[in-house]
Amino acid sequence: MRRKWITKVAAVCLSAAMTATPAVQSFAAEEATSAIQTEMLEQDLQKEQTEEDDISVMAEEVESEAESEETVTEGSMPESESVPETEESAEETIAENVEETQTTGASEITEAEITEESSKLETEESESFENSSETESDEAIEDISEEVVEEESETQEEDQLKEDQWGTERPVVPFVSGDFQYTILGEETILLKYTGSEANLTIPSYLDGHKINDIGEKAFYECSSIINVVVPEQVSWIGKQAFYGCQNLQSITITGRTSIGEDAISHCPKLEHINLSH
């Protein structure tokens, strides 16, 4: 009855849409479309309900047949046989459950043990890696420290050697070359004293054919005339207080790899530049 009503409403709406104004036509068309969609939806719902009813009926029939078969089987078996089989079946079920429980437990234990062993191995590997990294780092630090100590020791030995050779006691008989006094110790030539008055002084590389290796203690001590001084490349050592108290010294240029003694360039109030050009 409802379906016929919906169909009639859709037909009326379509008929009205043919003769009405555009606005009414639009409204009528929407109403007709809505009526048709409602009818289609109801048809689908009715179809689904029918299918569900059919499935329920089939399920009831299957269940009824199964009950009938069980009743026939129980009626045909003697009581003396059915009881033992039931007890035997129960025992088998219990045994199967026990076995399954044991198997499951063993499986769970095995998995737990595997997981635990795996965790232990990962922990041991991690600790081993950390220990090896720490060991390598410690060894690297020790190597660097040893190298630094060796270099410092060599420098100290060299400085001590210079001091032992001509630290506080100069040779009794120096050689004189122009404004310079020098001496020779072994294979080294040591500049001992400058007596000139040059403002811009370049210390000579050679004196009387002997290559100057070192500048001795207080060699230019309180020499007020010097403003700029250049130390030759081959000089490896500038002794203690070599340029101490040079009041007008403004710059000193060291062209080689030269070690400098204590207070070698000290108390020089106008000193502004120390140039290391090596």
C-alpha positions in Angstrom: 0.0 0.0 0.0 2.8 2.4 1.0 4.7 1.6 -2.2 1.7 2.5 -4.3 1.4 5.8 -2.4 5.1 6.6 -3.0 4.7 5.8 -6.7 1.6 8.0 -7.0 3.4 10.9 -5.1 6.4 10.6 -7.5 4.0 10.6 -10.5 2.1 13.7 -9.2 5.3 15.5 -8.6 6.6 14.8 -12.0 3.3 15.9 -13.5 3.3 19.1 -11.6 6.9 19.7 -12.6 5.8 19.7 -16.3 3.4 22.6 -15.9 4.7 24.7 -13.0 7.1 27.5 -12.8 10.9 26.8 -12.7 11.0 27.1 -8.9 8.1 24.7 -8.5 9.5 22.4 -11.1 12.7 22.2 -9.1 10.9 21.5 -5.9 8.7 18.9 -7.5 11.7 17.2 -9.1 13.5 17.0 -5.8 10.3 15.5 -4.1 10.0 13.0 -6.9 13.6 12.0 -6.6 13.4 11.7 -2.9 10.2 9.5 -3.2 11.9 7.2 -5.7 15.1 6.9 -3.5 12.9 6.1 -0.5 11.1 3.4 -2.4 14.4 1.8 -3.6 15.7 1.9 -0.1 12.7 0.1 1.3 12.9 -2.5 -1.4 16.6 -3.2 -0.5 15.7 -3.4 3.2 12.8 -5.8 2.5 15.1 -8.0 0.3 17.7 -8.2 3.1 15.1 -9.1 5.6 13.8 -11.9 3.4 17.3 -13.2 3.0 17.9 -13.2 6.7 14.6 -15.0 7.3 15.6 -17.6 4.8 19.0 -18.1 6.5 17.3 -18.5 9.9 14.9 -21.1 8.5 17.8 -23.0 7.0 19.8 -22.9 10.3 16.8 -24.2 12.2 16.3 -27.1 9.7 20.0 -28.1 10.0 19.9 -27.9 13.8 16.7 -30.0 13.8 18.2 -32.7 11.6 21.4 -32.8 13.8 19.2 -33.4 16.9 17.3 -36.1 15.2 20.5 -37.9 14.2 21.8 -37.7 17.8 18.5 -39.1 19.1 18.6 -42.0 16.7 22.2 -42.8 17.5 21.7 -42.8 21.2 18.6 -45.0 20.9 20.4 -47.6 18.8 23.4 -48.0 21.2 23.3 -50.3 24.3 23.8 -48.6 27.6 26.6 -50.9 28.5 28.7 -49.7 25.5 27.8 -46.1 25.6 29.1 -45.5 29.2 32.6 -46.9 28.7 33.0 -45.1 25.5 32.0 -41.9 27.1 34.4 -42.4 30.0 37.2 -43.4 27.5 36.4 -40.3 25.4 36.6 -38.1 28.5 40.0 -39.7 29.5 41.3 -39.1 26.0 40.2 -35.5 26.1 41.8 -35.0 29.5 45.1 -36.6 28.2 45.0 -34.4 25.1 44.5 -31.3 27.3 47.3 -32.2 29.6 49.6 -32.9 26.7 48.7 -29.7 25.0 49.2 -27.8 28.2 52.7 -29.3 28.6 53.6 -28.6 25.0 52.4 -25.0 25.4 54.3 -24.6 28.6 57.4 -26.0 27.1 57.0 -23.7 24.1 56.5 -20.7 26.3 59.6 -21.7 28.5 61.7 -22.2 25.4 60.7 -18.8 23.9 61.3 -17.1 27.3 64.8 -18.8 27.6 65.6 -17.8 24.0 64.6 -14.2 24.7 66.6 -14.1 27.9 69.7 -15.5 26.2 69.4 -13.1 23.3 69.1 -10.2 25.8 72.2 -11.4 27.6 74.2 -11.7 24.4 73.2 -8.2 23.3 74.1 -6.8 26.7 77.5 -8.6 26.6 78.2 -7.3 23.1 77.3 -3.8 24.1 79.5 -3.9 27.2 82.3 -5.4 25.2 82.0 -2.7 22.5 82.0 0.1 25.2 85.0 -1.5 27.0 86.9 -1.7 23.7 86.1 1.9 22.8 87.1 3.1 26.3 90.3 1.1 26.0 91.2 2.5 22.6 90.4 6.0 23.8 92.6 5.5 26.9 95.4 4.1 24.7 95.2 7.1 22.3 95.3 9.5 25.2 98.3 7.7 26.7 100.1 7.8 23.4 99.5 11.5 23.0 100.6 12.2 26.6 103.7 10.1 26.1 104.6 12.1 22.9 104.0 15.4 24.8 106.1 14.3 27.7 108.9 13.1 25.3 108.9 16.5 23.5 109.0 18.4 26.8 111.7 16.2 28.1 113.8 16.7 24.9 113.3 20.5 25.1 114.2 20.5 28.8 117.3 18.4 28.1 118.3 20.7 25.3 117.8 23.8 27.5 119.7 22.2 30.4 122.5 21.4 28.0 122.7 25.0 26.9 122.7 26.2 30.5 125.4 23.6 31.4 127.6 24.8 28.4 127.4 28.5 29.0 124.7 29.3 31.5 126.3 31.5 34.1 130.0 31.1 33.4 131.2 32.3 30.1 134.4 31.2 28.4 137.4 33.1 29.7 138.8 34.0 26.3 136.2 35.2 23.8 136.8 36.0 20.2 136.1 39.5 18.9 134.7 40.3 15.4 133.7 44.0 15.0 131.0 44.8 17.5 130.5 41.2 18.5 132.2 38.8 20.9 131.8 35.1 20.4 133.2 31.7 21.5 133.2 28.2 20.1 132.1 25.2 22.2 132.5 21.9 20.4 130.8 22.4 17.0 128.7 25.4 18.1 129.5 29.1 17.8 127.9 31.2 20.6 127.4 35.0 20.3 128.4 36.4 23.8 128.3 40.2 23.6 127.2 43.1 21.4 129.1 46.3 22.0 127.8 48.4 19.1 125.2 51.1 18.8 123.1 50.3 15.8 119.4 51.1 15.9 118.3 48.6 13.3 120.4 45.6 13.8 120.5 42.3 11.9 122.6 39.8 13.8 125.1 38.3 11.3 124.8 34.6 10.3 128.6 34.2 10.4 131.5 35.7 12.4 135.0 35.1 11.0 133.5 32.2 9.0 131.9 30.5 11.9 128.1 30.1 11.7 126.3 31.5 14.7 124.2 28.8 16.4 123.2 30.4 19.7 122.9 33.8 21.4 124.3 33.7 24.9 123.0 34.9 28.2 122.8 38.7 28.5 124.3 39.2 25.0 122.3 42.4 24.4 121.6 43.1 28.1 120.3 46.7 28.6 121.4 47.7 25.1 119.4 51.0 24.7 120.5 51.8 21.1 118.6 48.9 19.5 115.1 49.6 18.1 114.7 46.8 15.7 116.6 43.5 15.7 116.5 40.5 13.3 117.8 37.0 14.5 119.2 34.8 11.7 117.5 31.6 10.7 120.1 29.1 12.0 120.1 30.4 15.6 118.5 27.7 17.6 118.7 29.2 21.1 118.4 32.6 22.7 119.8 32.5 26.2 118.5 34.0 29.5 118.1 37.8 29.6 119.6 38.1 26.1 117.6 41.2 25.4 116.7 42.1 28.9 116.2 45.8 29.7 116.5 47.1 26.1 114.6 50.3 26.8 114.0 51.3 23.1 113.5 47.9 21.5 110.2 48.0 19.5 110.4 44.8 17.4 112.3 41.6 17.2 112.1 39.2 14.2 113.0 35.5 14.7 113.3 33.8 11.3 114.2 30.2 12.4 112.9 27.6 14.8 114.5 29.1 17.9 114.0 28.3 21.6 113.9 31.2 24.0 115.3 31.2 27.5 113.9 32.7 30.7 113.4 36.5 30.6 115.2 36.6 27.2 112.9 39.4 26.0 111.9 41.0 29.2 111.6 44.5 30.7 111.5 46.1 27.2 108.8 48.7 27.7 108.5 49.8 24.1 108.4 46.3 22.6 105.3 46.0 20.3 106.1 43.3 17.8 107.6 39.8 18.1 107.7 38.4 14.5 108.0 34.7 14.1 108.6 34.2 10.3 109.7 30.5 10.3 
